[in-house]
Amino acid sequence: MKKGNTAVKLLGTSSLGMGLVILLFLASEQQVHRNNAFTRRYPPHPVIKQYDLDIGYNSYYIAGFDNDLLYLGNRTAPWHLLQIHLGTQDTTHIRMEPIDKELRYRSLQTKVLPPYFFVMDGTIPFILRGQTKDWKAHTWLEGHAYFTKALPIDSDRVFIRTISANTQKSTLGLIEKNDRFQIHLDTTLLETQIDGIFDVDGTMVLSKEGSTIGYVYYYRNQYMTMNLEMKNLTRKRTIDTVQTAQISPAEKNKRGQVTLKSPPLFINKSAYMSQNLLLIASDRLGKNESEKMLEKATIIDVYHYGKGTYEFSFYLYHIKEHKAREFAVHRGHLIALIDTQVSVYQTREPFFNEPLSNTIASDQK
């Protein structure tokens, strides 16, 4: 484990450029590839649709949960949160307020981790923290570390991905604040195959119940899990067989932005961790799977990350040809964002072992 403060205070505009290019690739539609080397298991009805709720806009993203409450951030209105009661479907609009009225920002992301919420911008950089009782955001970190991704894991720690000043490659780390800030980087976690930037791109995940953080690579069949101190590392494989990222060598344009010669092959498009399960969205077809299904649904593969085993798969069906762009599991339910809809499913035992919310369960009687 490496510690540093100035080690990550670097490449502000360059990191922004690389991040924007990565987002463009993530938002693009990729060619579907078949891999007959694996076979999926589809048990009957591991999730059951309960309802769709139209929230009017497709710019919302999942910011967090608090018991029966779902919080959605908004990319085009970054100081706005939409609160949805999963049982009653009642909605409440929340306005977050920065204490610093002169705050400058470029790209905000909000995460709700009760009783706190975090507002983050890795390109300035800063992290604000406040309490959900009044939604006022105070400065928690300012100017210490640029980051390309950040995931709060408790009230005083944030899991980050940044660019190491020593290696000039993507690196995972922790920002901790007790009496003072400490920034811990571990350059050994992300395994470089090609360029150390695009080839290690992926999704950061957290299981609060399991006290586990993880990272799922986009372009290879691998994920890793660790404890909240980034120790006890394990590396596991998904059912796909692509072990090396299928990307073209990165090049820099005149502005110093990193680009790829051709779109990459996505193996794991998005992921979510809950208790002892890791759910990964994929559009990779296995043996005997029909391409027509990908016109109707997104495939979700479920793994037991503690055992390192593949458990089963299921479909998240599109709504009016729009596919799920994000999903989460919470208190016996799976929530998916599909165009302007919030789709809520009940997860069923023995496939999922989360307790069902009493409020939501009572509505189904």
C-alpha positions as CSV (number, residue, x, y, z in Angstrom):
1,M,0.0,0.0,0.0
2,K,1.3,3.4,-0.9
3,K,0.5,6.7,0.8
4,G,0.7,10.0,-0.9
5,N,-0.8,13.4,-1.0
6,T,0.8,15.2,-3.9
7,A,1.1,11.9,-5.8
8,V,-2.5,12.2,-7.1
9,K,-2.6,16.0,-7.5
10,L,-2.0,15.9,-11.2
11,L,-3.2,15.9,-14.7
12,G,-6.4,17.8,-14.1
13,T,-7.3,18.7,-17.7
14,S,-5.7,15.5,-19.1
15,S,-7.8,13.3,-16.7
16,L,-10.9,15.2,-17.7
17,G,-10.2,14.6,-21.3
18,M,-9.7,10.9,-20.8
19,G,-12.8,10.7,-18.6
20,L,-14.9,12.4,-21.3
21,V,-13.7,10.0,-24.0
22,I,-14.4,7.0,-21.7
23,L,-17.9,8.2,-21.1
24,L,-18.5,8.6,-24.8
25,F,-17.5,4.9,-25.3
26,L,-19.6,3.8,-22.5
27,A,-22.7,5.6,-23.9
28,S,-22.2,4.1,-27.4
29,E,-23.9,1.0,-28.7
30,Q,-21.4,-1.9,-29.3
31,Q,-21.5,-4.8,-31.7
32,V,-22.9,-8.0,-30.1
33,H,-20.4,-10.8,-30.0
34,R,-21.2,-14.5,-29.4
35,N,-19.1,-16.8,-27.3
36,N,-20.1,-20.5,-27.4
37,A,-17.6,-21.4,-24.7
38,F,-20.1,-20.8,-21.8
39,T,-23.6,-21.7,-21.0
40,R,-26.0,-19.7,-18.8
41,R,-28.6,-21.0,-16.3
42,Y,-32.0,-19.3,-16.4
43,P,-34.1,-20.4,-13.4
44,P,-37.8,-19.6,-13.5
45,H,-38.7,-16.1,-12.2
46,P,-35.8,-15.1,-9.8
47,V,-37.3,-11.5,-10.1
48,I,-40.9,-10.5,-10.6
49,K,-42.0,-7.2,-12.0
50,Q,-44.0,-5.1,-9.6
51,Y,-44.4,-1.8,-11.3
52,D,-43.0,0.9,-13.6
53,L,-43.0,4.5,-12.5
54,D,-42.6,7.3,-15.0
55,I,-40.3,10.0,-13.6
56,G,-40.3,12.2,-16.8
57,Y,-36.6,12.3,-17.6
58,N,-33.9,9.9,-18.6
59,S,-31.1,12.0,-17.0
60,Y,-31.6,10.4,-13.5
61,Y,-29.1,8.0,-12.0
62,I,-29.2,5.9,-8.8
63,A,-27.7,7.9,-5.9
64,G,-28.5,5.7,-3.0
65,F,-31.1,4.3,-0.6
66,D,-32.4,4.8,2.9
67,N,-34.8,2.0,4.1
68,D,-37.8,2.2,1.7
69,L,-36.5,5.4,0.0
70,L,-34.7,5.5,-3.3
71,Y,-32.7,8.6,-4.2
72,L,-32.0,9.6,-7.8
73,G,-29.5,12.2,-8.8
74,N,-29.9,14.1,-12.0
75,R,-27.0,14.7,-14.5
76,T,-28.6,17.9,-16.0
77,A,-29.8,19.3,-12.6
78,P,-26.9,18.3,-10.3
79,W,-28.2,19.9,-7.1
80,H,-31.6,18.2,-7.5
81,L,-32.5,14.8,-5.9
82,L,-35.7,12.8,-6.5
83,Q,-36.8,10.8,-3.5
84,I,-39.1,7.8,-4.3
85,H,-40.9,5.7,-1.6
86,L,-40.6,2.2,-3.1
87,G,-43.8,1.1,-1.3
88,T,-46.2,3.9,-1.9
89,Q,-44.5,5.3,-5.1
90,D,-44.8,8.8,-3.6
91,T,-42.1,11.2,-4.9
92,T,-40.5,14.2,-3.3
93,H,-38.2,16.7,-4.9
94,I,-35.1,17.7,-2.8
95,R,-32.8,20.7,-3.3
96,M,-29.3,20.2,-2.0
97,E,-27.4,23.4,-1.1
98,P,-23.7,24.0,-1.1
99,I,-22.5,26.1,1.8
100,D,-20.1,27.8,-0.5
101,K,-22.3,29.8,-2.8
102,E,-19.4,30.6,-5.1
103,L,-18.5,27.0,-5.7
104,R,-17.2,26.2,-9.2
105,Y,-17.7,22.7,-10.7
106,R,-17.7,20.8,-14.0
107,S,-19.2,17.4,-13.4
108,L,-21.0,16.6,-10.2
109,Q,-22.0,13.2,-8.9
110,T,-24.1,12.7,-5.7
111,K,-24.1,9.6,-3.5
112,V,-26.5,9.1,-0.6
113,L,-25.1,7.0,2.3
114,P,-27.4,7.8,5.3
115,P,-27.2,9.7,7.4
116,Y,-24.8,11.5,5.0
117,F,-24.7,12.4,1.4
118,F,-21.7,13.3,-0.8
119,V,-21.4,15.6,-3.8
120,M,-18.2,15.0,-5.7
121,D,-16.2,16.5,-8.7
122,G,-12.9,14.8,-9.4
123,T,-11.9,17.4,-12.1
124,I,-11.7,20.4,-9.8
125,P,-11.3,18.5,-7.4
126,F,-13.5,18.5,-4.3
127,I,-15.8,16.3,-2.2
128,L,-18.7,17.9,-0.2
129,R,-20.5,16.1,2.6
130,G,-23.7,16.9,4.4
131,Q,-26.5,15.3,6.4
132,T,-29.7,14.1,4.9
133,K,-31.7,15.9,7.7
134,D,-31.0,19.3,6.1
135,W,-29.3,18.6,2.7
136,K,-26.6,21.3,3.2
137,A,-23.3,20.3,1.6
138,H,-20.1,21.3,3.5
139,T,-16.6,21.1,2.1
140,W,-15.1,17.7,3.1
141,L,-12.1,17.7,0.8
142,E,-10.8,20.3,-1.6
143,G,-7.8,20.3,-3.9
144,H,-6.0,17.2,-2.4
145,A,-6.6,14.6,-5.1
146,Y,-7.9,14.4,-8.7
147,F,-10.0,11.4,-9.4
148,T,-11.8,9.8,-12.3
149,K,-14.3,7.9,-10.2
150,A,-15.3,7.9,-6.5
151,L,-17.5,5.8,-4.3
152,P,-18.1,6.7,-0.7
153,I,-18.0,3.6,1.5
154,D,-18.7,5.1,4.9
155,S,-18.8,8.5,6.6
156,D,-15.1,9.1,6.5
157,R,-13.8,7.0,3.6
158,V,-14.1,7.3,-0.2
159,F,-12.9,4.6,-2.7
160,I,-11.4,6.3,-5.7
161,R,-9.8,5.7,-9.0
162,T,-7.2,8.2,-10.1
163,I,-4.0,8.6,-12.2
164,S,-0.8,7.8,-10.4
165,A,1.9,10.5,-10.8
166,N,4.5,7.8,-10.5
167,T,3.2,5.3,-13.1
168,Q,0.9,7.6,-15.2
169,K,-1.6,4.8,-15.1
170,S,-5.0,4.3,-13.5
171,T,-4.8,3.4,-9.8
172,L,-7.2,2.5,-7.1
173,G,-7.1,4.2,-3.7
174,L,-8.8,5.4,-0.5
175,I,-9.3,8.9,0.8
176,E,-9.7,8.9,4.6
177,K,-10.4,11.7,6.9
178,N,-9.9,11.4,10.7
179,D,-7.8,14.1,12.3
180,R,-6.3,14.8,8.9
181,F,-6.6,13.6,5.3
182,Q,-4.8,10.5,4.2
183,I,-4.7,9.2,0.6
184,H,-3.7,5.6,0.2
185,L,-2.9,4.3,-3.3
186,D,-2.2,0.8,-4.4
187,T,-0.7,0.6,-7.8
188,T,-0.7,-3.2,-7.8
189,L,-4.5,-3.7,-7.8
190,L,-5.3,-2.8,-11.4
191,E,-3.4,-5.1,-13.8
192,T,-2.2,-3.4,-16.9
193,Q,-2.5,-5.4,-20.2
194,I,-2.1,-2.7,-22.8
195,D,-2.0,1.0,-21.8
196,G,-3.0,1.1,-18.1
197,I,-5.8,3.5,-18.8
198,F,-8.5,2.1,-21.1
199,D,-7.7,-1.6,-20.6
200,V,-8.3,-1.3,-16.8
201,D,-11.5,0.7,-17.1
202,G,-14.4,-0.7,-15.0
203,T,-17.1,-0.3,-12.4
204,M,-16.5,0.3,-8.7
205,V,-18.9,-1.6,-6.4
206,L,-19.7,-1.7,-2.7
207,S,-21.5,-4.2,-0.5
208,K,-22.2,-2.4,2.8
209,E,-23.7,-5.6,4.3
210,G,-20.7,-7.6,3.4
211,S,-18.1,-4.9,4.2
212,T,-16.7,-5.5,0.8
213,I,-15.6,-3.2,-2.1
214,G,-14.9,-4.5,-5.6
215,Y,-13.9,-3.6,-9.1
216,V,-15.3,-5.2,-12.3
217,Y,-13.3,-4.7,-15.5
218,Y,-15.3,-3.7,-18.6
219,Y,-13.2,-5.4,-21.2
220,R,-12.0,-8.7,-19.6
221,N,-13.7,-11.5,-17.7
222,Q,-12.4,-10.5,-14.3
223,Y,-13.4,-8.8,-11.1
224,M,-11.7,-8.3,-7.8
225,T,-13.0,-7.9,-4.2
226,M,-11.3,-6.5,-1.1
227,N,-12.2,-5.4,2.4
228,L,-12.8,-1.8,3.2
229,E,-9.1,-1.2,3.8
230,M,-8.3,-2.5,0.3
231,K,-6.7,-5.7,1.8
232,N,-7.6,-9.4,1.5
233,L,-7.7,-9.1,-2.3
234,T,-9.2,-11.9,-4.4
235,R,-9.4,-12.0,-8.2
236,K,-12.1,-14.0,-9.8
237,R,-13.3,-14.8,-13.4
238,T,-16.7,-14.4,-14.9
239,I,-18.2,-17.1,-17.2
240,D,-17.0,-15.3,-20.3
241,T,-13.6,-16.5,-21.6
242,V,-12.1,-13.2,-22.9
243,Q,-9.1,-12.6,-20.5
244,T,-7.4,-9.8,-22.5
245,A,-9.0,-6.5,-23.3
246,Q,-9.9,-6.2,-27.0
247,I,-8.9,-2.6,-27.5
248,S,-6.8,-0.7,-30.0
249,P,-3.7,1.1,-28.7
250,A,-4.5,4.5,-27.3
251,E,-3.3,7.7,-29.0
252,K,-3.2,11.3,-28.0
253,N,-4.7,14.1,-30.0
254,K,-3.4,17.7,-30.2
255,R,-5.2,18.6,-27.0
256,G,-3.6,15.7,-25.1
257,Q,-6.8,13.7,-24.9
258,V,-6.6,10.0,-25.1
259,T,-8.6,8.2,-27.8
260,L,-9.0,4.7,-29.1
261,K,-8.8,3.7,-32.8
262,S,-11.9,1.6,-32.6
263,P,-14.7,0.9,-30.1
264,P,-13.7,-1.7,-27.5
265,L,-15.4,-5.1,-26.9
266,F,-17.5,-4.9,-23.6
267,I,-17.5,-8.0,-21.5
268,N,-19.1,-6.6,-18.4
269,K,-21.1,-3.5,-19.1
270,S,-22.2,-2.6,-15.6
271,A,-22.4,-4.2,-12.1
272,Y,-23.9,-4.0,-8.7
273,M,-22.9,-5.7,-5.4
274,S,-25.3,-6.6,-2.7
275,Q,-24.6,-8.7,0.4
276,N,-22.8,-11.8,-1.0
277,L,-23.9,-11.4,-4.6
278,L,-22.4,-9.6,-7.6
279,L,-24.7,-8.8,-10.5
280,I,-23.2,-8.0,-13.9
281,A,-25.0,-6.8,-17.0
282,S,-23.8,-8.3,-20.3
283,D,-24.8,-8.5,-23.9
284,R,-22.5,-11.4,-24.7
285,L,-24.4,-14.3,-26.0
286,G,-23.5,-17.8,-24.7
287,K,-24.2,-21.2,-26.2
288,N,-27.6,-21.7,-27.7
289,E,-28.8,-18.2,-26.9
290,S,-30.9,-16.3,-29.4
291,E,-29.7,-12.9,-30.6
292,K,-33.4,-11.9,-30.7
293,M,-33.4,-11.8,-26.9
294,L,-31.0,-8.9,-26.9
295,E,-33.6,-6.9,-28.8
296,K,-36.0,-7.4,-25.9
297,A,-33.9,-7.6,-22.7
298,T,-30.6,-7.1,-20.9
299,I,-28.9,-10.2,-19.5
300,I,-27.9,-10.1,-15.8
301,D,-25.4,-12.7,-14.6
302,V,-25.3,-13.3,-10.9
303,Y,-22.2,-14.4,-9.0
304,H,-21.4,-15.4,-5.4
305,Y,-18.3,-13.3,-5.0
306,G,-17.2,-15.0,-1.7
307,K,-17.2,-18.4,-3.3
308,G,-16.2,-17.1,-6.7
309,T,-19.0,-19.0,-8.3
310,Y,-21.5,-18.3,-11.1
311,E,-25.0,-18.8,-9.8
312,F,-27.6,-18.0,-12.4
313,S,-28.8,-15.4,-15.0
314,F,-32.1,-13.5,-15.7
315,Y,-33.5,-10.9,-18.1
316,L,-34.3,-7.3,-17.5
317,Y,-36.8,-6.6,-20.2
318,H,-36.7,-3.4,-22.3
319,I,-39.4,-0.8,-22.2
320,K,-40.4,0.5,-25.7
321,E,-37.0,-0.7,-27.1
322,H,-35.1,1.2,-24.3
323,K,-32.7,-1.0,-22.3
324,A,-31.8,-0.7,-18.7
325,R,-28.9,1.8,-18.2
326,E,-28.5,1.2,-14.5
327,F,-29.7,-1.2,-11.8
328,A,-29.4,-1.9,-8.1
329,V,-30.6,-4.4,-5.5
330,H,-32.0,-3.2,-2.2
331,R,-34.1,-4.8,0.6
332,G,-35.6,-7.6,-1.5
333,H,-36.1,-5.6,-4.6
334,L,-34.2,-4.9,-7.8
335,I,-34.6,-1.4,-9.3
336,A,-33.7,-0.6,-12.9
337,L,-33.7,2.7,-14.7
338,I,-35.0,2.3,-18.2
339,D,-35.5,5.5,-20.3
340,T,-37.8,7.7,-18.1
341,Q,-39.1,4.7,-16.1
342,V,-38.1,3.3,-12.7
343,S,-38.8,-0.4,-12.9
344,V,-39.2,-2.2,-9.6
345,Y,-38.9,-6.0,-9.3
346,Q,-39.3,-8.2,-6.3
347,T,-36.3,-10.6,-5.8
348,R,-37.2,-14.1,-4.8
349,E,-35.6,-16.7,-2.5
350,P,-33.6,-18.9,-2.7
351,F,-32.0,-16.9,-5.5
352,F,-31.6,-13.7,-3.4
353,N,-31.4,-13.8,0.4
354,E,-32.2,-10.1,1.1
355,P,-35.1,-9.5,3.6
356,L,-38.1,-8.0,1.9
357,S,-39.1,-4.5,3.1
358,N,-42.1,-4.8,5.4
359,T,-43.7,-1.8,3.8
360,I,-43.3,-3.0,0.3
361,A,-44.3,-6.6,1.2
362,S,-47.5,-5.4,2.8
363,D,-48.5,-3.7,-0.4
364,Q,-48.4,-7.0,-2.2
365,K,-50.9,-8.8,0.1
